[in-house]
Amino acid sequence: MPPRKKPESEELRPRHPLDANAPPGEVLILAEAAAYLRLSEAEVLRSVDEQGLPARQIGKERRFLKAAIQQWLSAGRPSVTAKEAQLAVAGSWKDDPLVEAELSETYRRRGRSCLRD
């Protein structure tokens, strides 16, 4: 028996952006990404800022690559932002008793006076 051909109306019908069988390079707007993740738009934006959900700012709007969202979800752990990494390193020096001596030695080797002198 020959394979059944899809009716012409199905072939011409545009795919819904949230179709699970959609191509992997599909770009979503904020509302579509929120629906895909089953979150509010505010929660999606918070995830972009706080948990590294990948998005691009285009004009005044955000765009999300569906494949990137899937990869982010499968990673299971939010990525650390550059700012968070810098603050973690800076915070580790806070109570180090050798920081002042190392800073003074660095300035001495560079032929500069220490900023705190």
C-alpha positions as CSV (number, residue, x, y, z in Angstrom):
1,M,0.0,0.0,0.0
2,P,1.5,3.4,-1.0
3,P,2.2,5.9,1.8
4,R,-0.6,8.3,2.4
5,K,0.0,11.8,1.2
6,K,-0.8,14.7,3.5
7,P,-3.8,16.7,2.5
8,E,-2.7,19.9,0.7
9,S,-4.3,22.0,3.5
10,E,-1.8,20.4,6.0
11,E,1.2,21.0,3.8
12,L,0.5,24.7,3.4
13,R,-0.4,25.3,7.0
14,P,2.2,27.3,8.8
15,R,3.7,25.7,11.9
16,H,2.8,27.0,15.3
17,P,5.9,28.5,17.0
18,L,5.6,26.1,19.9
19,D,5.2,23.0,17.8
20,A,7.4,20.2,19.3
21,N,8.4,19.1,15.7
22,A,9.5,22.6,14.7
23,P,13.0,23.1,13.3
24,P,15.7,23.5,15.9
25,G,16.8,27.0,14.8
26,E,13.4,28.5,15.6
27,V,13.4,32.0,17.2
28,L,10.9,32.8,19.8
29,I,9.6,36.2,21.1
30,L,9.3,36.7,24.9
31,A,5.6,35.6,25.0
32,E,6.4,32.5,23.1
33,A,9.4,31.7,25.2
34,A,7.3,32.2,28.4
35,A,4.6,29.8,27.0
36,Y,7.3,27.3,26.0
37,L,8.8,27.4,29.5
38,R,5.4,27.6,31.2
39,L,6.5,30.7,33.1
40,S,5.3,34.3,33.2
41,E,7.1,36.8,31.0
42,A,8.5,38.5,34.2
43,E,9.9,35.1,35.3
44,V,11.6,34.5,32.0
45,L,13.2,37.9,32.1
46,R,14.4,37.2,35.6
47,S,15.8,33.9,34.4
48,V,17.8,35.8,31.7
49,D,19.2,38.2,34.3
50,E,19.8,35.8,37.2
51,Q,20.2,32.3,35.8
52,G,21.8,32.9,32.4
53,L,18.9,32.0,30.2
54,P,20.2,32.8,26.7
55,A,18.5,35.6,24.9
56,R,19.3,38.5,22.6
57,Q,18.1,42.0,22.8
58,I,16.9,43.2,19.4
59,G,15.7,46.8,19.6
60,K,13.4,46.9,22.5
61,E,12.5,43.2,22.4
62,R,14.1,39.9,23.4
63,R,14.6,36.9,21.1
64,F,15.2,33.4,22.3
65,L,16.6,30.5,20.2
66,K,14.5,27.5,21.0
67,A,17.5,25.1,20.8
68,A,19.4,27.4,23.2
69,I,16.5,27.2,25.7
70,Q,16.5,23.4,25.5
71,Q,20.3,23.3,26.0
72,W,20.0,25.7,29.0
73,L,17.2,23.5,30.5
74,S,19.3,20.3,30.1
75,A,22.3,21.9,31.7
76,G,20.4,21.8,35.0
77,R,22.6,24.4,36.7
78,P,22.4,28.2,36.2
79,S,25.6,29.6,34.8
80,V,27.5,32.2,36.8
81,T,27.6,35.6,35.4
82,A,30.9,37.5,35.0
83,K,29.8,40.0,37.6
84,E,29.0,37.2,40.1
85,A,32.4,35.6,39.4
86,Q,34.3,38.9,40.0
87,L,32.4,39.6,43.2
88,A,33.2,36.1,44.5
89,V,36.9,36.6,43.8
90,A,36.9,40.1,45.3
91,G,35.0,38.8,48.4
92,S,37.6,36.1,48.9
93,W,40.3,38.8,49.5
94,K,38.2,40.7,52.0
95,D,39.6,39.1,55.2
96,D,43.0,38.0,53.8
97,P,45.8,39.4,56.0
98,L,48.3,39.3,53.2
99,V,46.4,41.4,50.7
100,E,47.8,44.7,51.9
101,A,51.4,43.4,51.8
102,E,51.0,41.9,48.4
103,L,49.4,45.1,47.0
104,S,52.3,47.2,48.5
105,E,54.9,44.8,46.9
106,T,53.1,45.0,43.5
107,Y,53.2,48.8,43.5
108,R,56.8,48.8,44.7
109,R,57.9,46.5,41.8
110,R,56.0,48.8,39.3
111,G,57.8,51.8,40.7
112,R,54.6,53.4,41.9
113,S,53.4,54.6,45.3
114,C,50.6,52.6,46.9
115,L,47.1,54.2,46.5
116,R,46.6,54.1,50.3
117,D,49.8,56.0,51.2
